[in-house]
């Protein structure tokens, strides 16, 4: 629903999170990938409409920042809602792969230089 729902009422982000400002569980970054669990756990508790929207958007893996953009909600609010879903077993979270900062070989640098010289 975002900041304005279909009837034009303003929905404050703190109402979506129940006043919480920090997630209860999970380490989320902007590029953490989230996927809805299929099938949903038996006896799953009823969630807010925003939780349902997140689950629909997470049918295939999606990054936290992309979810926030699609939902038109602050990232901090989306992270708290994702934490709820993680605690309920309704999403799986995949942290970003670490980037190795290996120093390129001298041979590779010379080939790049030669290629640039040919331009």
Phi and psi in radians as a Rosetta constraint file:
Dihedral C 1 N 2 CA 2 C 2 CIRCULARHARMONIC 1.242 0.35
Dihedral N 2 CA 2 C 2 N 3 CIRCULARHARMONIC -2.753 0.35
Dihedral C 2 N 3 CA 3 C 3 CIRCULARHARMONIC -1.223 0.35
Dihedral N 3 CA 3 C 3 N 4 CIRCULARHARMONIC -0.632 0.35
Dihedral C 3 N 4 CA 4 C 4 CIRCULARHARMONIC -2.105 0.35
Dihedral N 4 CA 4 C 4 N 5 CIRCULARHARMONIC 2.184 0.35
Dihedral C 4 N 5 CA 5 C 5 CIRCULARHARMONIC -1.528 0.35
Dihedral N 5 CA 5 C 5 N 6 CIRCULARHARMONIC -3.097 0.35
Dihedral C 5 N 6 CA 6 C 6 CIRCULARHARMONIC -1.080 0.35
Dihedral N 6 CA 6 C 6 N 7 CIRCULARHARMONIC -0.442 0.35
Dihedral C 6 N 7 CA 7 C 7 CIRCULARHARMONIC -1.627 0.35
Dihedral N 7 CA 7 C 7 N 8 CIRCULARHARMONIC 0.081 0.35
Dihedral C 7 N 8 CA 8 C 8 CIRCULARHARMONIC 1.474 0.35
Dihedral N 8 CA 8 C 8 N 9 CIRCULARHARMONIC 0.086 0.35
Dihedral C 8 N 9 CA 9 C 9 CIRCULARHARMONIC -1.397 0.35
Dihedral N 9 CA 9 C 9 N 10 CIRCULARHARMONIC 2.487 0.35
Dihedral C 9 N 10 CA 10 C 10 CIRCULARHARMONIC -1.448 0.35
Dihedral N 10 CA 10 C 10 N 11 CIRCULARHARMONIC 2.199 0.35
Dihedral C 10 N 11 CA 11 C 11 CIRCULARHARMONIC -1.889 0.35
Dihedral N 11 CA 11 C 11 N 12 CIRCULARHARMONIC 1.984 0.35
Dihedral C 11 N 12 CA 12 C 12 CIRCULARHARMONIC -1.296 0.35
Dihedral N 12 CA 12 C 12 N 13 CIRCULARHARMONIC 2.430 0.35
Dihedral C 12 N 13 CA 13 C 13 CIRCULARHARMONIC -0.960 0.35
Dihedral N 13 CA 13 C 13 N 14 CIRCULARHARMONIC -0.621 0.35
Dihedral C 13 N 14 CA 14 C 14 CIRCULARHARMONIC -1.168 0.35
Dihedral N 14 CA 14 C 14 N 15 CIRCULARHARMONIC -0.378 0.35
Dihedral C 14 N 15 CA 15 C 15 CIRCULARHARMONIC -1.294 0.35
Dihedral N 15 CA 15 C 15 N 16 CIRCULARHARMONIC -0.534 0.35
Dihedral C 15 N 16 CA 16 C 16 CIRCULARHARMONIC -1.211 0.35
Dihedral N 16 CA 16 C 16 N 17 CIRCULARHARMONIC -0.514 0.35
Dihedral C 16 N 17 CA 17 C 17 CIRCULARHARMONIC -1.780 0.35
Dihedral N 17 CA 17 C 17 N 18 CIRCULARHARMONIC 0.054 0.35
Dihedral C 17 N 18 CA 18 C 18 CIRCULARHARMONIC 1.167 0.35
Dihedral N 18 CA 18 C 18 N 19 CIRCULARHARMONIC 0.494 0.35
Dihedral C 18 N 19 CA 19 C 19 CIRCULARHARMONIC 1.473 0.35
Dihedral N 19 CA 19 C 19 N 20 CIRCULARHARMONIC -0.060 0.35
Dihedral C 19 N 20 CA 20 C 20 CIRCULARHARMONIC -1.290 0.35
Dihedral N 20 CA 20 C 20 N 21 CIRCULARHARMONIC 2.521 0.35
Dihedral C 20 N 21 CA 21 C 21 CIRCULARHARMONIC -1.994 0.35
Dihedral N 21 CA 21 C 21 N 22 CIRCULARHARMONIC -0.133 0.35
Dihedral C 21 N 22 CA 22 C 22 CIRCULARHARMONIC -2.345 0.35
Dihedral N 22 CA 22 C 22 N 23 CIRCULARHARMONIC 2.554 0.35
Dihedral C 22 N 23 CA 23 C 23 CIRCULARHARMONIC -1.210 0.35
Dihedral N 23 CA 23 C 23 N 24 CIRCULARHARMONIC 2.587 0.35
Dihedral C 23 N 24 CA 24 C 24 CIRCULARHARMONIC -1.367 0.35
Dihedral N 24 CA 24 C 24 N 25 CIRCULARHARMONIC -0.457 0.35
Dihedral C 24 N 25 CA 25 C 25 CIRCULARHARMONIC -2.689 0.35
Dihedral N 25 CA 25 C 25 N 26 CIRCULARHARMONIC 2.632 0.35
Dihedral C 25 N 26 CA 26 C 26 CIRCULARHARMONIC 1.651 0.35
Dihedral N 26 CA 26 C 26 N 27 CIRCULARHARMONIC 2.559 0.35
Dihedral C 26 N 27 CA 27 C 27 CIRCULARHARMONIC -1.863 0.35
Dihedral N 27 CA 27 C 27 N 28 CIRCULARHARMONIC 1.892 0.35
Dihedral C 27 N 28 CA 28 C 28 CIRCULARHARMONIC -1.964 0.35
Dihedral N 28 CA 28 C 28 N 29 CIRCULARHARMONIC 2.327 0.35
Dihedral C 28 N 29 CA 29 C 29 CIRCULARHARMONIC -1.995 0.35
Dihedral N 29 CA 29 C 29 N 30 CIRCULARHARMONIC 3.081 0.35
Dihedral C 29 N 30 CA 30 C 30 CIRCULARHARMONIC -1.086 0.35
Dihedral N 30 CA 30 C 30 N 31 CIRCULARHARMONIC -0.555 0.35
Dihedral C 30 N 31 CA 31 C 31 CIRCULARHARMONIC -1.830 0.35
Dihedral N 31 CA 31 C 31 N 32 CIRCULARHARMONIC 0.218 0.35
Dihedral C 31 N 32 CA 32 C 32 CIRCULARHARMONIC -1.112 0.35
Dihedral N 32 CA 32 C 32 N 33 CIRCULARHARMONIC 2.367 0.35
Dihedral C 32 N 33 CA 33 C 33 CIRCULARHARMONIC -1.700 0.35
Dihedral N 33 CA 33 C 33 N 34 CIRCULARHARMONIC 2.384 0.35
Dihedral C 33 N 34 CA 34 C 34 CIRCULARHARMONIC -2.172 0.35
Dihedral N 34 CA 34 C 34 N 35 CIRCULARHARMONIC 2.437 0.35
Dihedral C 34 N 35 CA 35 C 35 CIRCULARHARMONIC -2.349 0.35
Dihedral N 35 CA 35 C 35 N 36 CIRCULARHARMONIC 2.391 0.35
Dihedral C 35 N 36 CA 36 C 36 CIRCULARHARMONIC -1.188 0.35
Dihedral N 36 CA 36 C 36 N 37 CIRCULARHARMONIC 2.452 0.35
Dihedral C 36 N 37 CA 37 C 37 CIRCULARHARMONIC -1.393 0.35
Dihedral N 37 CA 37 C 37 N 38 CIRCULARHARMONIC 2.306 0.35
Dihedral C 37 N 38 CA 38 C 38 CIRCULARHARMONIC -2.276 0.35
Dihedral N 38 CA 38 C 38 N 39 CIRCULARHARMONIC 2.134 0.35
Dihedral C 38 N 39 CA 39 C 39 CIRCULARHARMONIC -1.389 0.35
Dihedral N 39 CA 39 C 39 N 40 CIRCULARHARMONIC 2.811 0.35
Dihedral C 39 N 40 CA 40 C 40 CIRCULARHARMONIC -1.150 0.35
Dihedral N 40 CA 40 C 40 N 41 CIRCULARHARMONIC 2.562 0.35
Dihedral C 40 N 41 CA 41 C 41 CIRCULARHARMONIC -1.027 0.35
Dihedral N 41 CA 41 C 41 N 42 CIRCULARHARMONIC 2.525 0.35
Dihedral C 41 N 42 CA 42 C 42 CIRCULARHARMONIC -1.158 0.35
Dihedral N 42 CA 42 C 42 N 43 CIRCULARHARMONIC 2.500 0.35
Dihedral C 42 N 43 CA 43 C 43 CIRCULARHARMONIC 1.232 0.35
Dihedral N 43 CA 43 C 43 N 44 CIRCULARHARMONIC 0.406 0.35
Dihedral C 43 N 44 CA 44 C 44 CIRCULARHARMONIC -1.119 0.35
Dihedral N 44 CA 44 C 44 N 45 CIRCULARHARMONIC 2.412 0.35
Dihedral C 44 N 45 CA 45 C 45 CIRCULARHARMONIC -1.252 0.35
Dihedral N 45 CA 45 C 45 N 46 CIRCULARHARMONIC 2.685 0.35
Dihedral C 45 N 46 CA 46 C 46 CIRCULARHARMONIC -1.224 0.35
Dihedral N 46 CA 46 C 46 N 47 CIRCULARHARMONIC 2.366 0.35
Dihedral C 46 N 47 CA 47 C 47 CIRCULARHARMONIC -1.922 0.35
Dihedral N 47 CA 47 C 47 N 48 CIRCULARHARMONIC 2.982 0.35
Dihedral C 47 N 48 CA 48 C 48 CIRCULARHARMONIC -1.237 0.35
Dihedral N 48 CA 48 C 48 N 49 CIRCULARHARMONIC 2.816 0.35
Dihedral C 48 N 49 CA 49 C 49 CIRCULARHARMONIC -0.980 0.35
Dihedral N 49 CA 49 C 49 N 50 CIRCULARHARMONIC -0.609 0.35
Dihedral C 49 N 50 CA 50 C 50 CIRCULARHARMONIC -1.145 0.35
Dihedral N 50 CA 50 C 50 N 51 CIRCULARHARMONIC -0.611 0.35
Dihedral C 50 N 51 CA 51 C 51 CIRCULARHARMONIC -1.080 0.35
Dihedral N 51 CA 51 C 51 N 52 CIRCULARHARMONIC -0.752 0.35
Dihedral C 51 N 52 CA 52 C 52 CIRCULARHARMONIC -1.090 0.35
Dihedral N 52 CA 52 C 52 N 53 CIRCULARHARMONIC -0.710 0.35
Dihedral C 52 N 53 CA 53 C 53 CIRCULARHARMONIC -1.104 0.35
Dihedral N 53 CA 53 C 53 N 54 CIRCULARHARMONIC -0.723 0.35
Dihedral C 53 N 54 CA 54 C 54 CIRCULARHARMONIC -1.085 0.35
Dihedral N 54 CA 54 C 54 N 55 CIRCULARHARMONIC -0.795 0.35
Dihedral C 54 N 55 CA 55 C 55 CIRCULARHARMONIC -1.066 0.35
Dihedral N 55 CA 55 C 55 N 56 CIRCULARHARMONIC -0.692 0.35
Dihedral C 55 N 56 CA 56 C 56 CIRCULARHARMONIC -1.142 0.35
Dihedral N 56 CA 56 C 56 N 57 CIRCULARHARMONIC -0.714 0.35
Dihedral C 56 N 57 CA 57 C 57 CIRCULARHARMONIC -1.234 0.35
Dihedral N 57 CA 57 C 57 N 58 CIRCULARHARMONIC -0.409 0.35
Dihedral C 57 N 58 CA 58 C 58 CIRCULARHARMONIC -1.647 0.35
Dihedral N 58 CA 58 C 58 N 59 CIRCULARHARMONIC 0.303 0.35
Dihedral C 58 N 59 CA 59 C 59 CIRCULARHARMONIC -0.995 0.35
Dihedral N 59 CA 59 C 59 N 60 CIRCULARHARMONIC -0.616 0.35
Dihedral C 59 N 60 CA 60 C 60 CIRCULARHARMONIC -2.085 0.35
Dihedral N 60 CA 60 C 60 N 61 CIRCULARHARMONIC 2.745 0.35
Dihedral C 60 N 61 CA 61 C 61 CIRCULARHARMONIC -0.955 0.35
Dihedral N 61 CA 61 C 61 N 62 CIRCULARHARMONIC 2.379 0.35
Dihedral C 61 N 62 CA 62 C 62 CIRCULARHARMONIC -2.518 0.35
Dihedral N 62 CA 62 C 62 N 63 CIRCULARHARMONIC 2.533 0.35
Dihedral C 62 N 63 CA 63 C 63 CIRCULARHARMONIC -1.366 0.35
Dihedral N 63 CA 63 C 63 N 64 CIRCULARHARMONIC 2.623 0.35
Dihedral C 63 N 64 CA 64 C 64 CIRCULARHARMONIC -0.960 0.35
Dihedral N 64 CA 64 C 64 N 65 CIRCULARHARMONIC -0.790 0.35
Dihedral C 64 N 65 CA 65 C 65 CIRCULARHARMONIC -1.116 0.35
Dihedral N 65 CA 65 C 65 N 66 CIRCULARHARMONIC -0.612 0.35
Dihedral C 65 N 66 CA 66 C 66 CIRCULARHARMONIC -1.222 0.35
Dihedral N 66 CA 66 C 66 N 67 CIRCULARHARMONIC -0.671 0.35
Dihedral C 66 N 67 CA 67 C 67 CIRCULARHARMONIC -1.026 0.35
Dihedral N 67 CA 67 C 67 N 68 CIRCULARHARMONIC -0.817 0.35
Dihedral C 67 N 68 CA 68 C 68 CIRCULARHARMONIC -1.037 0.35
Dihedral N 68 CA 68 C 68 N 69 CIRCULARHARMONIC -0.721 0.35
Dihedral C 68 N 69 CA 69 C 69 CIRCULARHARMONIC -1.163 0.35
Dihedral N 69 CA 69 C 69 N 70 CIRCULARHARMONIC -0.769 0.35
Dihedral C 69 N 70 CA 70 C 70 CIRCULARHARMONIC -1.172 0.35
Dihedral N 70 CA 70 C 70 N 71 CIRCULARHARMONIC -0.589 0.35
Dihedral C 70 N 71 CA 71 C 71 CIRCULARHARMONIC -1.492 0.35
Dihedral N 71 CA 71 C 71 N 72 CIRCULARHARMONIC -0.190 0.35
Dihedral C 71 N 72 CA 72 C 72 CIRCULARHARMONIC 0.975 0.35
Dihedral N 72 CA 72 C 72 N 73 CIRCULARHARMONIC 0.819 0.35
Dihedral C 72 N 73 CA 73 C 73 CIRCULARHARMONIC -2.241 0.35
Dihedral N 73 CA 73 C 73 N 74 CIRCULARHARMONIC 2.690 0.35
Dihedral C 73 N 74 CA 74 C 74 CIRCULARHARMONIC -1.074 0.35
Dihedral N 74 CA 74 C 74 N 75 CIRCULARHARMONIC 2.553 0.35
Dihedral C 74 N 75 CA 75 C 75 CIRCULARHARMONIC -0.988 0.35
Dihedral N 75 CA 75 C 75 N 76 CIRCULARHARMONIC -0.689 0.35
Dihedral C 75 N 76 CA 76 C 76 CIRCULARHARMONIC -1.058 0.35
Dihedral N 76 CA 76 C 76 N 77 CIRCULARHARMONIC -0.649 0.35
Dihedral C 76 N 77 CA 77 C 77 CIRCULARHARMONIC -1.221 0.35
Dihedral N 77 CA 77 C 77 N 78 CIRCULARHARMONIC -0.764 0.35
Dihedral C 77 N 78 CA 78 C 78 CIRCULARHARMONIC -1.082 0.35
Dihedral N 78 CA 78 C 78 N 79 CIRCULARHARMONIC -0.690 0.35
Dihedral C 78 N 79 CA 79 C 79 CIRCULARHARMONIC -1.098 0.35
Dihedral N 79 CA 79 C 79 N 80 CIRCULARHARMONIC -0.703 0.35
Dihedral C 79 N 80 CA 80 C 80 CIRCULARHARMONIC -1.155 0.35
Dihedral N 80 CA 80 C 80 N 81 CIRCULARHARMONIC -0.734 0.35
Dihedral C 80 N 81 CA 81 C 81 CIRCULARHARMONIC -1.145 0.35
Dihedral N 81 CA 81 C 81 N 82 CIRCULARHARMONIC -0.670 0.35
Dihedral C 81 N 82 CA 82 C 82 CIRCULARHARMONIC -1.139 0.35
Dihedral N 82 CA 82 C 82 N 83 CIRCULARHARMONIC -0.637 0.35
Dihedral C 82 N 83 CA 83 C 83 CIRCULARHARMONIC -1.075 0.35
Dihedral N 83 CA 83 C 83 N 84 CIRCULARHARMONIC -0.721 0.35
Dihedral C 83 N 84 CA 84 C 84 CIRCULARHARMONIC -1.021 0.35
Dihedral N 84 CA 84 C 84 N 85 CIRCULARHARMONIC -0.809 0.35
Dihedral C 84 N 85 CA 85 C 85 CIRCULARHARMONIC -1.169 0.35
Dihedral N 85 CA 85 C 85 N 86 CIRCULARHARMONIC -0.626 0.35
Dihedral C 85 N 86 CA 86 C 86 CIRCULARHARMONIC -1.138 0.35
Dihedral N 86 CA 86 C 86 N 87 CIRCULARHARMONIC -0.773 0.35
Dihedral C 86 N 87 CA 87 C 87 CIRCULARHARMONIC -1.098 0.35
Dihedral N 87 CA 87 C 87 N 88 CIRCULARHARMONIC -0.573 0.35
Dihedral C 87 N 88 CA 88 C 88 CIRCULARHARMONIC -1.448 0.35
Dihedral N 88 CA 88 C 88 N 89 CIRCULARHARMONIC -0.054 0.35
Dihedral C 88 N 89 CA 89 C 89 CIRCULARHARMONIC 1.301 0.35
Dihedral N 89 CA 89 C 89 N 90 CIRCULARHARMONIC 0.412 0.35
Dihedral C 89 N 90 CA 90 C 90 CIRCULARHARMONIC -1.739 0.35
Dihedral N 90 CA 90 C 90 N 91 CIRCULARHARMONIC -0.170 0.35
Dihedral C 90 N 91 CA 91 C 91 CIRCULARHARMONIC -2.375 0.35
Dihedral N 91 CA 91 C 91 N 92 CIRCULARHARMONIC 2.714 0.35
Dihedral C 91 N 92 CA 92 C 92 CIRCULARHARMONIC -1.988 0.35
Dihedral N 92 CA 92 C 92 N 93 CIRCULARHARMONIC 2.540 0.35
Dihedral C 92 N 93 CA 93 C 93 CIRCULARHARMONIC -2.026 0.35
Dihedral N 93 CA 93 C 93 N 94 CIRCULARHARMONIC 2.345 0.35
Dihedral C 93 N 94 CA 94 C 94 CIRCULARHARMONIC -2.156 0.35
Dihedral N 94 CA 94 C 94 N 95 CIRCULARHARMONIC 1.859 0.35
Dihedral C 94 N 95 CA 95 C 95 CIRCULARHARMONIC -1.135 0.35
Dihedral N 95 CA 95 C 95 N 96 CIRCULARHARMONIC 2.726 0.35
Dihedral C 95 N 96 CA 96 C 96 CIRCULARHARMONIC -1.132 0.35
Dihedral N 96 CA 96 C 96 N 97 CIRCULARHARMONIC 2.614 0.35
Dihedral C 96 N 97 CA 97 C 97 CIRCULARHARMONIC -1.277 0.35
Dihedral N 97 CA 97 C 97 N 98 CIRCULARHARMONIC 2.363 0.35
Dihedral C 97 N 98 CA 98 C 98 CIRCULARHARMONIC -1.155 0.35
Dihedral N 98 CA 98 C 98 N 99 CIRCULARHARMONIC 2.506 0.35
Dihedral C 98 N 99 CA 99 C 99 CIRCULARHARMONIC -1.662 0.35
Dihedral N 99 CA 99 C 99 N 100 CIRCULARHARMONIC 2.186 0.35
Dihedral C 99 N 100 CA 100 C 100 CIRCULARHARMONIC -1.485 0.35
Dihedral N 100 CA 100 C 100 N 101 CIRCULARHARMONIC 2.443 0.35
Dihedral C 100 N 101 CA 101 C 101 CIRCULARHARMONIC -1.903 0.35
Dihedral N 101 CA 101 C 101 N 102 CIRCULARHARMONIC 1.057 0.35
Dihedral C 101 N 102 CA 102 C 102 CIRCULARHARMONIC -1.278 0.35
Dihedral N 102 CA 102 C 102 N 103 CIRCULARHARMONIC 2.463 0.35
Dihedral C 102 N 103 CA 103 C 103 CIRCULARHARMONIC -1.320 0.35
Dihedral N 103 CA 103 C 103 N 104 CIRCULARHARMONIC 2.243 0.35
Dihedral C 103 N 104 CA 104 C 104 CIRCULARHARMONIC -1.144 0.35
Dihedral N 104 CA 104 C 104 N 105 CIRCULARHARMONIC 2.628 0.35
Dihedral C 104 N 105 CA 105 C 105 CIRCULARHARMONIC -1.235 0.35
Dihedral N 105 CA 105 C 105 N 106 CIRCULARHARMONIC 2.726 0.35
Dihedral C 105 N 106 CA 106 C 106 CIRCULARHARMONIC -1.070 0.35
Dihedral N 106 CA 106 C 106 N 107 CIRCULARHARMONIC -0.643 0.35
Dihedral C 106 N 107 CA 107 C 107 CIRCULARHARMONIC -1.069 0.35
Dihedral N 107 CA 107 C 107 N 108 CIRCULARHARMONIC -0.756 0.35
Dihedral C 107 N 108 CA 108 C 108 CIRCULARHARMONIC -1.135 0.35
Dihedral N 108 CA 108 C 108 N 109 CIRCULARHARMONIC -0.752 0.35
Dihedral C 108 N 109 CA 109 C 109 CIRCULARHARMONIC -1.088 0.35
Dihedral N 109 CA 109 C 109 N 110 CIRCULARHARMONIC -0.668 0.35
Dihedral C 109 N 110 CA 110 C 110 CIRCULARHARMONIC -1.164 0.35
Dihedral N 110 CA 110 C 110 N 111 CIRCULARHARMONIC -0.665 0.35
Dihedral C 110 N 111 CA 111 C 111 CIRCULARHARMONIC -1.153 0.35
Dihedral N 111 CA 111 C 111 N 112 CIRCULARHARMONIC -0.682 0.35
Dihedral C 111 N 112 CA 112 C 112 CIRCULARHARMONIC -1.104 0.35
Dihedral N 112 CA 112 C 112 N 113 CIRCULARHARMONIC -0.763 0.35
Dihedral C 112 N 113 CA 113 C 113 CIRCULARHARMONIC -1.078 0.35
Dihedral N 113 CA 113 C 113 N 114 CIRCULARHARMONIC -0.760 0.35
Dihedral C 113 N 114 CA 114 C 114 CIRCULARHARMONIC -1.089 0.35
Dihedral N 114 CA 114 C 114 N 115 CIRCULARHARMONIC -0.715 0.35
Dihedral C 114 N 115 CA 115 C 115 CIRCULARHARMONIC -1.117 0.35
Dihedral N 115 CA 115 C 115 N 116 CIRCULARHARMONIC -0.700 0.35
Dihedral C 115 N 116 CA 116 C 116 CIRCULARHARMONIC -1.189 0.35
Dihedral N 116 CA 116 C 116 N 117 CIRCULARHARMONIC -0.642 0.35
Dihedral C 116 N 117 CA 117 C 117 CIRCULARHARMONIC -1.101 0.35
Dihedral N 117 CA 117 C 117 N 118 CIRCULARHARMONIC -0.563 0.35
Dihedral C 117 N 118 CA 118 C 118 CIRCULARHARMONIC -1.288 0.35
Dihedral N 118 CA 118 C 118 N 119 CIRCULARHARMONIC -0.293 0.35
